[in-house]
Amino acid sequence: MSISLPTYSRLELPLLGRRERVRAIIATGLRREFRRPAAIVVTAIGAAFTTITSIVLLFFAPLLLPPGQRPDLTFFAVPASNGFVLFFVSLMAAVIGAGLIADDMQSMAFTLYMSRPITQTDYLLAKAAILAPLVAMVTIVPLLLTALVAALLGRVSWTVAVEAMGISLVIGGLLTAFYTAVTLFLSSLTRRKGIAAAGVFAVNFGLTVPAGVLAERIGNASLLYLSPWDDYVAVANVAFGATPSAIDWPAALAVLLGVTVLAAFVTYIRMRAVEVITG
């Protein structure tokens, strides 16, 4: 008679792949934002208010245009430069985007994400995929709906409306990419999302308002290049064929694209510098 020791087998749970983990970060982040009352309120009010004010401008079009002239493509430069977009995109970026990286750094969740098998690029793209669609609710959706309503009401032809939608996607996408990159950059600089949120407002209003005041007082329009909003308006006016603003649109476009790329690159370097222990 022989006595043998019992054998045990350990169930090995398969690790999620790279794509699955990135999707999980995006899905988890979006679910969390849509469960936060502050994020829901800001998104709903921002999207609704900017859309309504842009559509209301349609009914005031006869007052903004020469007598007898119907709205054309140039009219859509007016809702594109709606000042409420600046306010609500700043508010949304501060409320939603400020904590996307800062919270992970504070809770050390970032090190868990990086342990395996995703990279810093995957992580940043996932965070951008959380913030960008929500910012687009203010920067893109109102312009698309304004063009759609204008065509349905017969204020413009469908040809003009479709062209306006295409341009809206491009310039709205530019503004969305800018604020997404800058907000994630600011969120990566601190573990306190309140500081990152303050930085978002500082970048927007801390540059836009002083640049406008100084440009008018000194008489030097070049100072407006320091304002992201004025850069965007300059590009939007030319895109819709409206009267150019006080600054050149190629330089304004270069500023927006340059800052967007630089912010994304520095954020990537910042994430690379975080020490992560992999198993």
Backbone bond lengths (Angstrom), bond angles and torsions (degrees), N, CA, C in turn:
res aa  C-N    CA-C-N  psi(-1)  N-CA   C-N-CA  omega(-1)  CA-C   N-CA-C  phi
1 M - - - 1.470 - - 1.530 109.21 -
2 S 1.283 114.14 126.13 1.468 118.85 -178.84 1.514 110.69 -111.64
3 I 1.283 113.29 145.11 1.473 119.16 178.72 1.526 108.16 -111.17
4 S 1.296 116.07 124.73 1.473 120.78 179.87 1.519 109.77 -117.63
5 L 1.308 114.29 143.86 1.459 119.82 179.22 1.530 110.16 -75.11
6 P 1.305 116.29 143.40 1.480 118.51 178.76 1.518 110.71 -65.88
7 T 1.266 115.42 148.15 1.470 121.30 177.31 1.524 109.75 -108.56
8 Y 1.280 114.72 143.49 1.464 120.40 -179.03 1.527 108.31 -124.00
9 S 1.274 114.29 145.49 1.471 120.03 175.89 1.523 109.68 -120.64
10 R 1.311 115.90 138.00 1.467 120.86 -179.36 1.524 109.41 -98.68
11 L 1.306 113.99 129.51 1.455 118.89 179.49 1.522 109.45 -75.94
12 E 1.298 116.25 117.68 1.457 121.58 179.38 1.531 109.65 -89.50
13 L 1.306 114.90 116.16 1.465 119.07 177.62 1.525 109.09 -82.69
14 P 1.305 117.88 127.87 1.469 119.74 -179.13 1.523 110.90 -68.03
15 L 1.329 115.65 137.91 1.456 120.33 177.09 1.522 110.11 -75.22
16 L 1.306 114.20 144.00 1.451 118.04 176.02 1.524 109.59 -66.73
17 G 1.313 116.21 144.29 1.450 120.64 178.69 1.511 112.27 -73.21
18 R 1.314 114.93 176.82 1.459 121.31 -177.17 1.518 111.72 -61.47
19 R 1.320 117.38 -48.89 1.461 120.42 -178.39 1.517 111.38 -64.36
20 E 1.326 116.59 -40.78 1.463 120.17 -178.60 1.520 110.85 -63.91
21 R 1.330 116.77 -38.36 1.461 119.15 179.78 1.530 111.49 -69.07
22 V 1.319 116.34 -38.94 1.461 119.23 177.27 1.526 110.14 -63.47
23 R 1.327 116.63 -44.18 1.463 119.88 177.45 1.522 111.29 -62.56
24 A 1.320 116.60 -36.22 1.462 120.00 179.57 1.527 110.96 -66.02
25 I 1.344 117.08 -38.76 1.466 120.30 177.57 1.525 110.06 -63.55
26 I 1.339 116.50 -43.84 1.467 120.30 -179.70 1.528 110.95 -64.36
27 A 1.326 116.21 -48.14 1.463 120.12 -177.79 1.519 111.09 -63.71
28 T 1.332 116.67 -42.86 1.462 120.26 179.73 1.524 110.81 -64.69
29 G 1.326 116.51 -42.36 1.457 120.17 179.94 1.517 112.66 -63.86
30 L 1.329 117.17 -43.87 1.462 120.27 179.57 1.523 111.06 -66.61
31 R 1.331 116.94 -40.47 1.470 119.01 177.92 1.520 111.17 -62.26
32 R 1.318 115.56 -40.16 1.460 118.72 -179.76 1.521 111.32 -65.05
33 E 1.332 117.09 -41.76 1.463 119.97 -179.19 1.522 111.44 -66.68
34 F 1.330 116.80 -39.25 1.463 119.27 -179.11 1.521 112.72 -76.50
35 R 1.326 117.06 -4.75 1.464 120.62 173.69 1.520 112.17 -99.70
36 R 1.329 116.70 -10.44 1.461 120.84 179.73 1.519 109.59 -87.51
37 P 1.338 117.80 121.05 1.468 119.81 -179.32 1.523 113.39 -55.62
38 A 1.338 116.96 -40.05 1.464 119.60 -178.27 1.525 111.00 -62.90
39 A 1.332 116.62 -43.50 1.463 120.22 -179.84 1.522 111.10 -66.36
40 I 1.327 116.84 -39.51 1.466 120.94 179.90 1.522 110.44 -64.41
41 V 1.326 116.13 -46.47 1.469 120.71 -177.59 1.523 110.67 -64.61
42 V 1.327 116.94 -46.62 1.462 120.45 -177.96 1.524 110.62 -63.77
43 T 1.326 116.91 -43.89 1.464 120.26 -179.62 1.522 111.28 -64.57
44 A 1.328 116.67 -46.32 1.463 120.87 -177.69 1.526 111.52 -65.29
45 I 1.332 116.45 -48.41 1.469 119.85 -178.83 1.524 110.49 -66.94
46 G 1.318 116.71 -42.89 1.464 119.95 -179.25 1.511 112.40 -61.50
47 A 1.341 116.95 -47.98 1.463 120.66 -179.58 1.527 110.89 -65.47
48 A 1.336 116.28 -43.60 1.460 119.81 -177.72 1.528 111.87 -67.91
49 F 1.326 116.73 -44.73 1.458 119.93 -174.97 1.521 111.71 -68.16
50 T 1.331 116.69 -45.11 1.466 118.67 179.85 1.524 111.33 -66.49
51 T 1.328 117.02 -35.30 1.465 119.87 178.17 1.521 111.15 -67.71
52 I 1.330 116.17 -45.83 1.477 120.21 -178.13 1.526 110.70 -64.16
53 T 1.329 117.21 -45.54 1.473 118.76 -179.15 1.527 111.51 -65.16
54 S 1.329 116.63 -35.20 1.465 119.04 178.35 1.525 110.93 -67.60
55 I 1.337 116.93 -40.22 1.465 120.23 179.94 1.523 110.82 -70.27
56 V 1.333 116.86 -36.73 1.469 120.17 178.91 1.529 110.73 -60.14
57 L 1.338 116.19 -32.70 1.461 119.63 178.57 1.528 111.72 -60.88
58 L 1.341 116.62 -24.37 1.466 119.64 177.37 1.523 111.48 -61.07
59 F 1.319 115.43 -39.02 1.455 119.48 -176.87 1.529 112.25 -76.34
60 F 1.331 116.29 -16.94 1.461 120.43 176.86 1.526 111.32 -98.97
61 A 1.326 115.91 5.93 1.462 119.70 -179.56 1.529 113.09 -56.83
62 P 1.340 118.95 -41.44 1.472 118.07 178.80 1.524 113.84 -59.29
63 L 1.338 116.99 -26.65 1.457 120.55 179.01 1.522 111.97 -81.13
64 L 1.330 115.78 -23.40 1.460 120.34 -177.85 1.521 113.11 -92.12
65 L 1.337 116.76 -11.52 1.459 121.30 -176.26 1.527 109.96 -114.99
66 P 1.330 117.28 159.65 1.466 120.44 175.49 1.529 110.55 -59.90
67 P 1.325 118.27 151.46 1.472 121.39 -179.14 1.524 112.41 -55.69
68 G 1.319 115.59 132.42 1.449 121.56 177.04 1.517 115.08 84.27
69 Q 1.306 118.21 -8.45 1.464 120.64 -179.51 1.525 110.38 -90.54
70 R 1.320 115.93 129.94 1.462 120.72 178.06 1.524 109.90 -83.58
71 P 1.333 116.74 152.82 1.469 119.19 176.48 1.523 111.19 -60.75
72 D 1.313 115.86 136.94 1.456 120.21 175.88 1.525 108.11 -123.64
73 L 1.312 116.27 -160.13 1.464 119.89 -176.36 1.524 111.79 -61.51
74 T 1.323 117.13 -33.37 1.465 119.85 -177.53 1.523 111.94 -64.80
75 F 1.325 117.33 -23.78 1.457 119.66 -179.23 1.521 111.83 -62.02
76 F 1.321 117.82 -32.34 1.464 121.11 -174.25 1.526 112.43 -71.98
77 A 1.333 117.04 -6.50 1.462 119.23 171.93 1.526 110.73 -68.66
78 V 1.346 116.73 -24.49 1.470 120.34 -179.67 1.530 111.27 -68.73
79 P 1.344 120.00 -54.68 1.470 118.22 176.73 1.530 112.69 -66.15
80 A 1.331 117.79 -27.16 1.465 119.61 179.05 1.519 111.24 -66.08
81 S 1.318 116.99 -30.63 1.462 121.25 179.61 1.524 111.88 -100.31
82 N 1.331 116.43 22.76 1.464 122.04 177.55 1.529 109.64 -59.54
83 G 1.323 116.55 121.43 1.462 120.91 -176.70 1.516 113.96 -62.24
84 F 1.335 117.27 -24.44 1.462 119.54 179.15 1.531 111.44 -66.78
85 V 1.338 116.67 -24.02 1.464 119.71 176.57 1.522 109.64 -61.86
86 L 1.329 117.12 -43.65 1.459 121.36 179.67 1.524 110.93 -60.55
87 F 1.326 116.38 -44.36 1.466 119.41 -177.65 1.523 111.48 -66.22
88 F 1.329 116.60 -48.85 1.459 118.88 -174.17 1.523 112.57 -75.15
89 V 1.328 117.91 -31.01 1.459 118.36 176.92 1.528 109.41 -69.01
90 S 1.316 117.23 -33.78 1.459 120.61 175.41 1.521 110.34 -67.02
91 L 1.329 115.99 -43.61 1.460 120.39 -179.39 1.527 111.21 -64.95
92 M 1.330 116.82 -43.24 1.464 120.05 179.74 1.520 111.36 -65.95
93 A 1.330 116.67 -42.64 1.462 119.94 179.43 1.522 110.95 -63.23
94 A 1.346 116.43 -36.50 1.457 120.03 -179.45 1.529 111.39 -72.57
95 V 1.318 116.97 -44.88 1.462 120.84 -176.11 1.526 112.09 -73.68
96 I 1.323 116.21 -40.79 1.468 120.47 -173.98 1.526 112.05 -95.45
97 G 1.323 116.64 -46.55 1.458 119.26 -171.33 1.513 115.73 -85.06
98 A 1.332 117.51 -23.75 1.462 119.52 -173.68 1.522 112.86 -61.46
99 G 1.324 117.72 -31.75 1.455 120.25 -176.61 1.514 115.25 -98.69
100 L 1.321 118.34 2.20 1.466 120.34 -174.80 1.524 112.41 -61.41
101 I 1.319 116.98 -42.81 1.463 120.19 177.29 1.526 110.84 -100.58
102 A 1.337 116.75 -37.99 1.463 120.60 -177.72 1.528 111.63 -58.52
103 D 1.326 117.06 -41.94 1.472 120.03 179.48 1.522 111.42 -64.96
104 D 1.333 116.60 -38.69 1.467 119.83 178.57 1.526 111.15 -67.23
105 M 1.314 116.75 -36.44 1.463 119.72 177.34 1.525 110.94 -69.26
106 Q 1.316 116.82 -37.41 1.460 121.14 -179.70 1.525 111.46 -67.89
107 S 1.322 116.96 -42.56 1.467 121.46 -178.63 1.523 113.37 -88.03
108 M 1.328 117.02 -1.30 1.474 123.36 -177.37 1.523 111.99 64.78
109 A 1.324 117.20 18.13 1.463 120.01 177.23 1.523 111.14 -67.67
110 F 1.338 115.78 -25.43 1.460 119.29 -179.65 1.530 111.40 -59.50
111 T 1.334 116.86 -40.58 1.459 119.91 -179.78 1.527 111.36 -65.78
112 L 1.337 116.65 -31.78 1.460 119.50 176.49 1.523 110.85 -70.02
113 Y 1.306 116.36 -40.38 1.466 119.68 177.45 1.528 110.42 -60.27
114 M 1.340 115.41 -41.67 1.457 119.84 -173.37 1.530 113.21 -82.37
115 S 1.337 117.14 -10.52 1.464 119.16 -175.04 1.517 111.52 -57.96
116 R 1.307 117.48 -43.10 1.466 123.49 173.15 1.517 109.08 175.06
117 P 1.314 119.07 151.48 1.468 125.61 -7.26 1.516 112.08 -108.57
118 I 1.341 120.26 21.43 1.462 120.72 -175.67 1.524 110.43 -90.87
119 T 1.316 115.63 163.60 1.462 121.93 -178.89 1.525 110.10 -107.98
120 Q 1.320 115.76 173.63 1.464 120.11 177.56 1.528 110.95 -61.74
121 T 1.319 116.29 -35.59 1.464 119.77 178.28 1.522 110.64 -64.28
122 D 1.327 116.91 -43.64 1.465 120.58 177.56 1.524 110.54 -59.76
123 Y 1.312 115.64 -44.24 1.464 120.76 -178.65 1.527 111.22 -61.67
124 L 1.324 116.83 -47.26 1.461 120.56 -178.36 1.527 111.53 -67.21
125 L 1.327 117.37 -38.89 1.462 119.97 177.03 1.524 110.67 -63.91
126 A 1.327 116.89 -37.61 1.464 120.22 178.07 1.527 110.72 -65.04
127 K 1.325 116.97 -42.98 1.466 120.29 178.60 1.530 111.07 -65.67
128 A 1.336 116.33 -38.66 1.460 119.61 177.05 1.519 111.01 -65.10
129 A 1.338 117.01 -35.89 1.465 120.98 179.29 1.522 111.92 -69.34
130 I 1.318 117.35 -18.74 1.467 121.04 174.72 1.525 110.46 -80.67
131 L 1.319 115.81 -46.46 1.466 120.58 -174.03 1.523 113.41 -78.63
132 A 1.322 117.79 -42.93 1.467 121.41 -172.62 1.530 113.49 -57.98
133 P 1.350 120.75 -46.67 1.469 118.79 -179.96 1.526 113.13 -61.72
134 L 1.323 116.57 -33.28 1.464 119.54 -179.49 1.530 110.67 -73.48
135 V 1.326 117.10 -39.51 1.465 120.37 176.02 1.528 110.37 -65.44
136 A 1.327 116.54 -35.64 1.469 120.77 179.57 1.523 112.27 -63.83
137 M 1.330 117.03 -20.45 1.465 119.98 176.47 1.521 111.65 -62.94
138 V 1.333 116.76 -20.35 1.467 121.95 179.22 1.519 111.57 -107.36
139 T 1.321 116.91 -34.07 1.462 119.80 -173.80 1.525 114.09 -90.11
140 I 1.328 118.33 -24.75 1.467 121.02 -175.13 1.523 112.35 -118.32
141 V 1.318 117.16 -50.73 1.470 121.37 -173.20 1.529 112.52 -56.26
142 P 1.349 120.48 -46.43 1.472 118.96 179.84 1.527 113.53 -58.88
143 L 1.338 117.43 -37.45 1.461 120.05 179.93 1.523 111.12 -68.71
144 L 1.333 116.61 -39.27 1.466 120.04 178.36 1.524 110.69 -65.01
145 L 1.319 116.94 -43.60 1.470 120.43 -179.16 1.526 111.22 -68.21
146 T 1.325 116.81 -35.27 1.471 119.78 178.03 1.517 110.80 -62.99
147 A 1.323 116.86 -44.94 1.464 120.35 178.22 1.526 111.10 -64.58
148 L 1.325 117.09 -38.36 1.462 120.98 179.30 1.525 111.10 -65.51
149 V 1.320 116.53 -46.64 1.467 120.40 179.63 1.521 110.81 -64.58
150 A 1.337 117.00 -38.70 1.469 120.52 178.70 1.520 110.99 -60.54
151 A 1.326 117.23 -39.45 1.466 120.48 178.50 1.525 111.10 -71.68
152 L 1.327 117.32 -40.99 1.464 120.64 -179.62 1.526 111.85 -64.87
153 L 1.333 116.83 -34.09 1.467 121.04 179.45 1.523 112.26 -83.99
154 G 1.320 116.69 -4.65 1.454 120.03 179.83 1.513 114.52 78.22
155 R 1.345 116.77 14.79 1.462 119.18 178.92 1.522 111.83 -72.59
156 V 1.328 116.27 -32.10 1.461 121.58 176.31 1.522 107.98 -136.05
157 S 1.303 116.36 162.39 1.465 119.96 177.16 1.527 109.76 -74.83
158 W 1.321 115.88 161.76 1.452 120.04 178.86 1.524 111.16 -65.92
159 T 1.314 117.17 -29.84 1.463 120.20 177.34 1.513 111.11 -62.87
160 V 1.334 115.50 -45.83 1.463 120.23 178.18 1.522 110.42 -66.15
161 A 1.328 117.20 -40.18 1.464 121.26 -178.41 1.527 110.90 -63.53
162 V 1.325 116.49 -44.19 1.465 119.82 -179.91 1.528 110.48 -65.20
163 E 1.330 116.36 -40.78 1.465 119.65 177.51 1.521 110.62 -63.43
164 A 1.344 116.25 -39.98 1.463 120.08 178.23 1.530 111.04 -64.60
165 M 1.328 117.11 -37.11 1.466 120.36 177.34 1.523 111.27 -63.55
166 G 1.326 116.30 -42.42 1.460 119.64 179.33 1.521 112.00 -62.65
167 I 1.330 116.00 -44.27 1.463 120.18 178.46 1.526 110.29 -65.50
168 S 1.332 116.21 -37.81 1.466 120.43 179.62 1.518 111.53 -62.42
169 L 1.322 116.48 -38.42 1.459 120.12 177.95 1.528 111.12 -63.07
170 V 1.346 115.93 -39.02 1.464 119.84 -177.27 1.527 111.01 -71.93
171 I 1.336 117.24 -53.57 1.468 118.73 -176.45 1.528 110.97 -72.30
172 G 1.335 116.97 -33.45 1.457 119.52 175.69 1.519 111.33 -67.13
173 G 1.328 115.63 -37.57 1.458 119.57 176.11 1.520 112.07 -65.08
174 L 1.329 116.45 -36.75 1.464 120.87 176.96 1.524 110.89 -61.85
175 L 1.335 116.38 -46.93 1.466 120.38 -179.76 1.531 110.68 -66.38
176 T 1.333 116.86 -38.18 1.458 120.99 178.46 1.519 111.01 -63.37
177 A 1.331 116.60 -45.27 1.467 120.64 179.46 1.525 110.97 -63.14
178 F 1.326 116.87 -39.35 1.466 120.35 179.94 1.520 111.04 -61.79
179 Y 1.324 116.47 -52.90 1.463 119.22 -176.25 1.524 112.38 -70.51
180 T 1.313 117.29 -29.60 1.462 119.50 176.10 1.519 110.50 -66.00
181 A 1.335 117.03 -48.07 1.463 121.03 -178.93 1.525 111.90 -64.88
182 V 1.331 116.84 -44.77 1.464 120.42 -177.79 1.526 110.63 -67.37
183 T 1.325 117.41 -40.90 1.467 120.18 -179.02 1.526 111.16 -66.14
184 L 1.321 118.07 -43.15 1.463 120.61 177.91 1.530 110.47 -65.11
185 F 1.321 117.09 -36.13 1.465 120.18 176.28 1.527 110.71 -61.57
186 L 1.319 116.93 -47.94 1.462 120.59 179.61 1.528 111.20 -64.46
187 S 1.330 116.77 -36.69 1.464 120.41 179.22 1.527 111.79 -67.54
188 S 1.327 116.80 -27.62 1.461 120.11 -179.04 1.528 112.74 -80.08
189 L 1.325 117.66 -11.47 1.460 121.08 -175.72 1.518 113.10 -84.49
190 T 1.320 117.68 -15.30 1.455 120.62 -174.13 1.519 110.61 -146.50
191 R 1.319 115.43 160.87 1.461 121.08 174.82 1.518 111.83 -96.70
192 R 1.310 116.55 0.53 1.468 121.67 179.21 1.520 108.36 -111.65
193 K 1.327 115.62 112.74 1.459 119.05 -176.04 1.523 112.72 -67.18
194 G 1.331 117.23 -21.94 1.461 119.58 177.01 1.513 111.66 -63.39
195 I 1.329 116.34 -38.24 1.466 120.35 178.20 1.523 109.97 -68.35
196 A 1.338 116.79 -41.29 1.457 120.11 178.18 1.525 111.01 -63.52
197 A 1.335 116.93 -39.47 1.469 120.89 178.79 1.526 110.66 -63.62
198 A 1.333 115.87 -41.81 1.469 119.27 176.97 1.523 110.98 -63.06
199 G 1.329 115.81 -35.06 1.460 119.66 178.25 1.515 112.27 -64.86
200 V 1.347 117.06 -35.65 1.466 120.34 178.29 1.529 110.61 -61.40
201 F 1.326 116.43 -46.68 1.462 119.73 179.40 1.529 111.09 -67.83
202 A 1.332 116.50 -33.26 1.466 119.19 178.53 1.518 111.04 -66.00
203 V 1.327 116.84 -40.80 1.459 120.51 179.11 1.525 110.75 -64.13
204 N 1.331 116.15 -40.34 1.470 119.82 -176.98 1.522 111.77 -77.92
205 F 1.329 115.86 -70.29 1.458 119.74 -173.43 1.522 112.19 -79.68
206 G 1.335 116.96 -27.33 1.453 119.97 178.54 1.518 112.92 -69.76
207 L 1.339 116.48 -19.65 1.462 120.78 175.84 1.524 111.76 -103.98
208 T 1.339 116.09 -40.34 1.464 119.90 -174.78 1.520 112.41 -65.56
209 V 1.323 116.94 -50.40 1.471 120.55 -176.09 1.533 111.88 -66.57
210 P 1.341 119.61 -52.28 1.472 118.44 179.19 1.527 113.10 -61.70
211 A 1.339 116.85 -38.06 1.469 119.21 -179.93 1.519 110.86 -62.44
212 G 1.346 116.38 -42.11 1.457 119.85 178.99 1.515 112.61 -65.12
213 V 1.328 116.22 -42.06 1.468 120.39 -179.13 1.525 111.03 -67.30
214 L 1.325 116.31 -46.16 1.462 119.61 -178.74 1.527 111.93 -67.28
215 A 1.332 116.55 -38.35 1.466 119.42 179.00 1.517 111.28 -61.56
216 E 1.338 115.69 -36.82 1.467 119.22 179.67 1.521 111.73 -76.09
217 R 1.324 116.81 -40.03 1.460 119.87 -178.44 1.529 111.78 -69.50
218 I 1.327 115.91 -45.00 1.455 120.12 -176.77 1.526 111.63 -82.37
219 G 1.325 115.67 -26.45 1.452 119.75 -176.93 1.512 112.89 82.19
220 N 1.335 115.99 25.90 1.462 121.09 -179.64 1.530 108.70 -118.63
221 A 1.330 116.30 102.23 1.460 120.81 -176.33 1.529 112.68 -69.67
222 S 1.318 117.28 -15.01 1.459 119.73 -179.15 1.524 112.02 -63.06
223 L 1.314 117.32 -22.68 1.465 120.85 178.72 1.528 111.51 -65.21
224 L 1.328 117.07 -21.34 1.460 120.42 -178.96 1.523 111.84 -68.57
225 Y 1.331 117.40 -17.50 1.464 119.43 176.48 1.532 111.30 -64.30
226 L 1.335 117.07 -20.51 1.459 120.98 178.62 1.527 111.83 -74.14
227 S 1.314 116.68 -15.89 1.467 121.83 -178.04 1.520 110.29 -95.44
228 P 1.329 118.91 115.61 1.469 120.32 177.61 1.524 112.60 -58.66
229 W 1.330 117.06 -36.64 1.455 120.18 -178.62 1.521 111.20 -66.77
230 D 1.329 117.77 -43.35 1.463 120.57 178.81 1.528 110.99 -65.98
231 D 1.323 116.76 -34.38 1.466 119.82 175.38 1.524 110.47 -63.13
232 Y 1.324 115.90 -43.90 1.465 120.44 179.18 1.525 111.39 -64.29
233 V 1.321 117.63 -44.23 1.467 121.61 -179.61 1.529 110.42 -62.38
234 A 1.328 117.18 -38.95 1.468 120.41 178.60 1.524 110.75 -61.71
235 V 1.328 116.97 -42.61 1.459 120.86 178.58 1.529 110.77 -68.69
236 A 1.331 117.24 -41.97 1.463 121.32 -178.55 1.519 111.66 -63.87
237 N 1.317 117.72 -41.99 1.467 120.88 -179.41 1.531 110.94 -60.32
238 V 1.317 116.60 -45.30 1.464 120.04 -179.14 1.524 110.19 -69.73
239 A 1.331 117.47 -37.69 1.463 120.66 -179.06 1.524 111.47 -61.54
240 F 1.319 116.81 -37.32 1.462 121.08 179.75 1.528 112.54 -91.32
241 G 1.315 117.47 3.52 1.457 120.76 177.62 1.508 114.36 76.47
242 A 1.314 117.90 18.49 1.462 121.45 179.95 1.529 110.28 -84.75
243 T 1.322 115.10 -179.81 1.460 120.15 179.69 1.520 110.10 -64.55
244 P 1.322 118.75 127.55 1.474 120.60 -179.42 1.521 111.10 -60.47
245 S 1.314 115.75 151.12 1.458 120.72 177.95 1.521 109.93 -81.51
246 A 1.319 115.89 -169.82 1.463 120.17 -174.07 1.521 113.08 -73.72
247 I 1.322 118.10 -13.38 1.462 120.50 -179.07 1.527 109.70 -117.11
248 D 1.316 115.52 157.09 1.470 121.14 -177.92 1.522 109.97 -74.63
249 W 1.344 115.72 133.86 1.458 118.66 -176.48 1.532 113.96 -69.86
250 P 1.364 120.79 -33.54 1.470 117.55 178.27 1.524 112.57 -61.50
251 A 1.328 116.32 -41.09 1.461 119.78 178.73 1.526 110.63 -68.48
252 A 1.340 116.68 -38.90 1.463 120.52 178.52 1.527 110.58 -63.70
253 L 1.335 115.88 -42.06 1.460 120.14 177.76 1.523 110.77 -63.71
254 A 1.326 116.43 -40.70 1.461 120.48 178.89 1.525 111.28 -62.87
255 V 1.324 116.40 -37.41 1.468 120.06 178.45 1.523 110.45 -64.55
256 L 1.337 117.08 -47.94 1.462 120.61 -178.85 1.527 111.68 -62.19
257 L 1.338 116.04 -46.95 1.458 119.33 -179.93 1.527 111.25 -66.88
258 G 1.327 116.56 -41.08 1.460 120.15 -179.66 1.516 112.60 -62.63
259 V 1.331 116.22 -44.90 1.466 119.81 179.19 1.528 110.86 -66.32
260 T 1.328 116.53 -38.42 1.463 120.25 179.22 1.529 111.12 -62.10
261 V 1.322 116.14 -48.73 1.471 120.48 -179.96 1.524 110.79 -65.76
262 L 1.329 116.89 -42.80 1.465 120.43 -179.07 1.523 111.06 -63.92
263 A 1.334 116.82 -43.41 1.465 120.05 179.58 1.520 111.07 -63.00
264 A 1.334 116.71 -42.16 1.465 120.11 179.01 1.527 110.86 -64.76
265 F 1.331 117.08 -41.89 1.463 120.69 -178.53 1.529 111.05 -66.25
266 V 1.330 117.25 -44.92 1.461 120.57 -179.05 1.533 110.14 -65.82
267 T 1.324 116.90 -37.19 1.463 119.47 176.66 1.522 111.04 -62.98
268 Y 1.321 116.18 -40.45 1.468 120.26 177.08 1.524 110.70 -62.42
269 I 1.332 117.05 -45.07 1.464 120.59 178.08 1.518 110.51 -62.19
270 R 1.313 115.43 -38.47 1.467 120.33 178.85 1.529 110.63 -62.99
271 M 1.297 117.53 -41.87 1.462 121.22 179.27 1.529 111.20 -69.46
272 R 1.319 116.48 -34.47 1.464 120.63 178.62 1.524 111.02 -65.83
273 A 1.335 115.50 -28.06 1.455 119.70 -176.48 1.536 112.60 -78.41
274 V 1.319 117.48 -14.13 1.460 120.54 179.77 1.522 108.91 -75.05
275 E 1.324 116.29 127.57 1.461 120.83 -178.38 1.512 110.60 -75.11
276 V 1.311 115.82 126.57 1.463 121.99 -179.34 1.519 108.98 -127.61
277 I 1.328 115.67 131.36 1.471 120.84 177.34 1.496 108.73 -97.62
278 T 1.308 117.35 120.36 1.457 121.88 179.89 1.512 110.03 -103.28
279 G 1.330 113.41 149.32 1.448 118.24 -178.42 1.515 111.39 -107.81
